[in-house]
Amino acid sequence: MSVIALLNRVRLDLTPLRRSRDFRFLAGSGLITMLGGYLTLVAVPYQMKVLTGSYVAVGLVSVAEFVPMVICGLWGGAIADALDRRRVILLTELGLGATSVSLLVNALLPHPQAWVLYVAGAFSAGFSALQRPSLTAMLPRVVSHEHMSAAIAIDGARWNLGGIVGPALAGFAVTGIGLAPSYALVPGFYVISLLLLSRISAAPPAENASKASVQSLVEGVRYAVSRPDLVGTYLVDIAANLFAYVTALYPFLADDLGSPNELGLLYSAWGVGALAASVTSGWTRHVHRHGMAVIFAASSWGVAITLAGLMPNLWLVLVFLCLGGVADMISGVFRMTLWNQTIPDELRGRLAGIEMLSYLTGPMMGNARAGFMAQLGGVRFSLGAGGLLCIGAVAAMATALPKFRRYDERTDVHATTERARRAAAASASAATSPAASAASASPGGPASAADSTAV
């Protein structure tokens, strides 16, 4: 294989950005929001450390976020299937902006209160959990089936670019200009994001959509439980995050390494690795055994965190955090591709809520786990032991879920059914569009429709 052919095989596929206007607005809004979100992500644990000096107090920020995330995540999934998804996204973005203002007001007080950080964290988690299912469920609406992996990789690149720039700037801002000025920047990011989101087309529910209710939530849960391949993606991700997610320890790890001013680099390292995986993700479209790919990537993440806990200096720690980011991104691409290529649109919001619980529950509880283990044996013990537990837990899940291990998108009944449904819907839409009707009436016959929107 020539060098050019190899580069073409691995380069990031930008087709979804070229063909979908709404996907461009979603990606742009997400990048802007992330800059503010990461600034808050760095500032809150740093401020809690300054106020309390306690590992446990920092870890408990994630515990405070857990209950509203679970409740609002499930309800947000039901809302995403029952209401206009664009409207839900806009309203929750306003809520997130208001929460950022409360953090600023607290930081400006003569004596900032630690309890405000817990309350603001809970509200922020609630609004994010209500919003995320609608955002996730929008993707199959604006991107065609065959370009789903590419869109997920682009979205991952956006997340990871924000994950590099955001934490780096946030670390320097928090330690340089101070907490209050740093918090003051965040509401502006949400204003810009809202302007972009307002340009997105409406996304009304299906005509036969279920109303948001406990019964509709139960229907979604039953569907998820009935599919071992979906259950496998949820459980493996929860296990990996529970034992190998350690961002709450970064302020303490920076001190342990004698590099408190390089705090932002620790937060950015993960994003550097994940971005590298995203921009070289072209090869993922040639992988069809998505379950095995997730298992391998999650195990590799555990290995990287274990080795990071053993490294003697900042730069070696950064290398293994970068490798952890590579593994996490690869796992995410295959998990989200499996979800978006196999779940019917009428269930997409509710399943997106369940998915969100799987990939947010792990980090939240993982940070709490990291704090308690660090209290027992120190920050290095928490990293090393957590990584080993991650490897063991992923291996156990893989053994217990053979259908997840054997999943193949080429033969899986859910994947082939959804592929056929979307192809039929796209054909019907093209046949009834004004452009298609005019082309059919012209001497030259029907023309191919542009793939500017997706079913």
Secondary structure, DSSP 4 states (H G I P E B T S, - for coil): --HHHHHHHHS---HHHHH-HHHHHHHHHHHHHHHHHHHHHHHHHHHHHHHH--HHHHHHHHHHHHHHHHHHHHHHHHHHHHS-HHHHHHHHHHHHHHHHHHHHHHHHSSS--HHHHHHHHHHHHHHHHHHHHHHHHHHHHHS-GGGHHHHHHHHHHHHHHHHHHHHHHHHHHHHHT-HHHHHHHHHHHHHHHHHHHTTSPP-PPPTTPPPSSHHHHHHHHHHHHT-HHHHHHHHHHHHHHHHH--GGGHHHHHHHTT-GGGHHHHHHHHHHHHHHHHHTGGGGGG---HHHHHHHHHHHHHHHHHHHHH-SSHHHHHHHHHHHHHHHHHHHHHHHHHHHHHS-HHHHHHHHHHHHHHHHHHHHHHHHHHHHHHHHH-HHHHHHHHHHHHHHHHHHHHHH-HHHHT--TTT-HHHHHHHHHHHHHHHHHHHHSHHHHHHHHSTT---PPP-SS--
